[in-house]
Amino acid sequence: MLLLCVVSSFAEGDADSCVKRAKCGPNELDSRPAGRTSTRPAGQKSGPPPQAPAEHQPFFNRLYKAVAWKLVSAGGFGPNLDHFEILRSCVESCKQTLACVFVPLKDIAGLPAGRTQKEGHVCEIRCQTVYMGTGYGRDESASKAMASKEALKVFQGRKVTVKICRRRYKGKDVEDLVLLDEQPRSQGFPPALSYPFQDEQLEDASS
């Protein structure tokens, strides 16, 4: 699968020169959440604070219900849905917005030598700094649609859970906030295209 090939090869790339951040909602002012998660205790290691999953869980419980009703009204989850529109409208009904990050495929370092397809984009979707899904497409719109589809798949179970998980970002293992369902994962997460806690790492280093 091309997406797995692309995102697994992103781990060693330097995203700073090729990442494009986009606000996926018309009213979004900041992709970082308001609240205690933006403030770190003195001496706290980089990454999300331990209380972050519990702080984010109530919002995603509400979002789960909104998505469930939306999918029922749309006739169920399927390939012909506008997955991004469904996700965006549900998130906005919960008074939040989505944050998307786009990376042109040609700017991703470390793709296999035999990979001739260099067109397209990879998109990562987050909400309140929580990672929801990654997708590949021929352009930003298509990659966003695929990432939205992957994000909506998480809502097919009986519940969703916010957890701190290990991911790769710029060749290093980091702790990230991830939205999960109840299904066991046969493989790891795609490497992160963005890391919302990077600013906090820099703040820790300068303090």
C-alpha positions as CSV (number, residue, x, y, z in Angstrom):
1,M,0.0,0.0,0.0
2,L,1.5,3.3,-1.1
3,L,0.4,5.2,2.1
4,L,2.2,2.8,4.4
5,C,5.3,3.0,2.1
6,V,5.2,6.8,2.2
7,V,4.6,7.4,5.8
8,S,7.0,4.7,7.0
9,S,9.7,6.4,5.0
10,F,9.1,9.8,6.5
11,A,10.7,9.0,9.8
12,E,14.2,10.3,8.9
13,G,13.1,13.3,6.9
14,D,13.3,16.9,8.1
15,A,9.8,18.2,8.0
16,D,10.6,21.8,8.8
17,S,11.3,22.7,5.2
18,C,8.4,20.9,3.6
19,V,5.5,20.8,6.0
20,K,2.4,23.0,5.3
21,R,0.0,23.5,8.1
22,A,-3.6,24.3,7.2
23,K,-6.5,25.3,9.3
24,C,-9.3,22.8,8.4
25,G,-12.1,24.9,9.9
26,P,-13.1,28.4,9.1
27,N,-13.0,29.6,12.7
28,E,-9.8,28.0,14.0
29,L,-7.4,30.4,15.7
30,D,-4.9,27.9,17.1
31,S,-4.4,24.2,16.7
32,R,-3.2,24.0,20.3
33,P,-5.9,23.4,22.9
34,A,-6.9,26.0,25.4
35,G,-6.6,24.7,28.9
36,R,-4.1,23.1,31.2
37,T,-2.4,20.9,28.6
38,S,-0.6,24.1,27.2
39,T,1.1,24.6,30.6
40,R,3.8,22.2,31.7
41,P,5.0,21.7,35.3
42,A,8.6,22.7,36.0
43,G,10.9,19.8,35.2
44,Q,8.3,18.0,33.1
45,K,9.8,16.0,30.2
46,S,9.0,16.8,26.6
47,G,5.8,15.5,25.2
48,P,2.2,15.6,26.4
49,P,1.7,15.8,30.2
50,P,0.4,12.6,31.9
51,Q,-3.0,14.2,32.6
52,A,-3.6,15.1,29.0
53,P,-5.6,11.9,28.0
54,A,-8.0,12.4,30.9
55,E,-8.4,16.1,30.0
56,H,-9.1,15.4,26.3
57,Q,-11.4,12.3,26.8
58,P,-14.6,14.1,27.6
59,F,-14.4,16.1,24.3
60,F,-13.8,12.9,22.2
61,N,-16.7,11.2,24.0
62,R,-18.9,14.0,22.8
63,L,-17.4,13.8,19.3
64,Y,-17.9,10.0,19.2
65,K,-21.7,10.5,19.8
66,A,-21.8,13.3,17.1
67,V,-20.0,11.1,14.6
68,A,-22.3,8.1,15.4
69,W,-25.4,10.1,14.7
70,K,-24.0,11.7,11.6
71,L,-23.0,8.3,10.1
72,V,-26.5,6.9,10.9
73,S,-28.1,9.8,9.1
74,A,-25.8,9.3,6.2
75,G,-26.7,5.6,5.9
76,G,-23.5,4.2,7.6
77,F,-19.8,4.4,6.9
78,G,-19.0,3.9,3.3
79,P,-16.6,4.8,0.5
80,N,-18.9,7.3,-1.2
81,L,-19.2,9.6,1.8
82,D,-17.6,13.0,2.1
83,H,-15.5,11.9,5.0
84,F,-13.8,15.2,5.7
85,E,-17.1,17.1,5.7
86,I,-18.6,14.6,8.1
87,L,-15.6,14.9,10.4
88,R,-15.4,18.7,10.1
89,S,-19.1,19.2,10.8
90,C,-19.0,16.9,13.8
91,V,-16.0,18.5,15.3
92,E,-17.4,22.0,14.8
93,S,-20.7,20.9,16.4
94,C,-18.6,20.2,19.5
95,K,-17.2,23.7,19.3
96,Q,-13.7,22.7,18.1
97,T,-11.9,22.7,14.7
98,L,-9.5,20.4,12.9
99,A,-5.8,21.0,12.1
100,C,-4.3,19.5,9.0
101,V,-0.6,19.2,8.0
102,F,0.3,18.6,4.4
103,V,3.7,17.3,3.1
104,P,4.4,17.0,-0.6
105,L,5.5,13.5,-1.5
106,K,8.5,14.7,-3.4
107,D,9.8,16.4,-0.2
108,I,9.7,13.3,1.9
109,A,13.2,11.9,2.4
110,G,14.1,8.2,2.3
111,L,11.5,6.8,-0.1
112,P,12.6,3.5,-1.7
113,A,14.9,3.8,-4.6
114,G,12.4,2.1,-6.9
115,R,9.6,4.5,-6.1
116,T,8.9,6.4,-9.2
117,Q,5.7,8.1,-8.1
118,K,6.7,11.4,-6.7
119,E,3.4,13.3,-7.1
120,G,0.9,13.7,-4.4
121,H,0.7,14.8,-0.8
122,V,0.5,13.2,2.7
123,C,-1.9,14.7,5.2
124,E,-2.1,14.3,9.0
125,I,-5.3,15.4,10.9
126,R,-5.4,16.4,14.5
127,C,-7.9,17.9,16.8
128,Q,-6.9,19.5,20.1
129,T,-3.4,18.2,19.4
130,V,-4.7,14.6,19.4
131,Y,-3.6,12.6,16.3
132,M,-6.6,11.1,14.4
133,G,-5.4,9.9,11.0
134,T,-2.9,10.1,8.1
135,G,-3.8,9.9,4.4
136,Y,-2.1,10.0,0.9
137,G,-3.6,11.5,-2.2
138,R,-2.8,13.0,-5.6
139,D,-3.3,16.5,-4.1
140,E,-4.0,18.2,-0.8
141,S,-7.7,17.7,-1.1
142,A,-7.4,14.0,-1.8
143,S,-4.9,13.4,0.9
144,K,-7.2,15.2,3.4
145,A,-10.1,13.1,2.3
146,M,-8.1,9.9,2.9
147,A,-6.8,11.1,6.3
148,S,-10.4,11.9,7.3
149,K,-11.6,8.4,6.2
150,E,-8.9,6.9,8.3
151,A,-9.9,9.1,11.3
152,L,-13.5,8.1,10.9
153,K,-12.6,4.4,11.0
154,V,-11.6,4.8,14.6
155,F,-15.2,5.8,15.5
156,Q,-16.6,2.4,14.2
157,G,-16.1,0.7,17.5
158,R,-18.1,1.0,20.8
159,K,-15.9,3.8,22.1
160,V,-12.8,5.9,21.5
161,T,-9.9,6.4,23.9
162,V,-7.2,9.1,24.0
163,K,-3.9,7.6,25.0
164,I,-0.2,8.6,25.1
165,C,1.6,6.4,22.5
166,R,5.1,6.2,21.1
167,R,5.6,7.4,17.5
168,R,8.4,8.4,15.2
169,Y,9.0,12.1,14.5
170,K,12.0,13.3,12.5
171,G,13.8,10.0,13.2
172,K,13.2,10.0,17.0
173,D,10.8,8.3,19.2
174,V,8.4,10.7,20.9
175,E,5.3,10.4,23.0
176,D,2.2,11.6,21.3
177,L,-1.5,11.9,22.0
178,V,-3.4,9.4,19.8
179,L,-7.1,8.6,19.4
180,L,-7.7,4.8,19.5
181,D,-10.6,2.4,19.1
182,E,-10.9,-1.0,20.8
183,Q,-9.4,-3.0,17.9
184,P,-5.9,-4.5,18.4
185,R,-3.3,-2.9,16.2
186,S,-1.3,-5.3,13.9
187,Q,1.3,-2.6,13.1
188,G,2.6,0.7,14.5
189,F,1.4,4.2,13.9
190,P,2.6,6.1,10.8
191,P,5.4,8.5,11.7
192,A,4.2,11.9,12.8
193,L,4.2,14.7,10.2
194,S,3.8,17.3,12.9
195,Y,4.4,17.4,16.7
196,P,2.3,19.9,18.6
197,F,4.6,19.6,21.7
198,Q,7.7,20.8,19.8
199,D,7.2,24.4,21.1
200,E,7.1,23.0,24.6
201,Q,10.3,21.1,24.1
202,L,12.0,24.3,23.0
203,E,10.5,26.1,26.0
204,D,11.9,23.4,28.3
205,A,15.3,23.7,26.7
206,S,15.4,27.5,27.1
207,S,14.2,27.5,30.7
